[in-house]
Amino acid sequence: MAAHEGLEWAGELCQVWQHTQPGVDLPQTFVEVGYFVCLEKKPLWLAQLYTHLPELEVHFWEYDRYQHADDLSAYPLTHVDKIAGAAARCMMELDSCKTWITTGMSKCGHSV
């Protein structure tokens, strides 16, 4: 999975904090995000399950796996203003193998 313009990422918020600095009027809010690992090898029927409903923004991810700092993913530390969408996540089991599935909740997602 490569990071490039127009690629959407999903993850969970690990930490949220504010940074204050002398001479800066307002504190800045930052988040640390654990980005999910895309489920690359999925059955054809699963890959095609939601293709006719792109508005649902359904994606599949490896269960309990997150991008590492050296992976080609979005940077895990970001300003809170860079988050422009929300996703719901649940676990599903496929042939005795767990996977995460997400769906967009905002209809105003942001590609980085």
Order of alpha helices (4+ residues) and beta strands (2+ residues): beta-beta-alpha-beta-beta-beta-beta
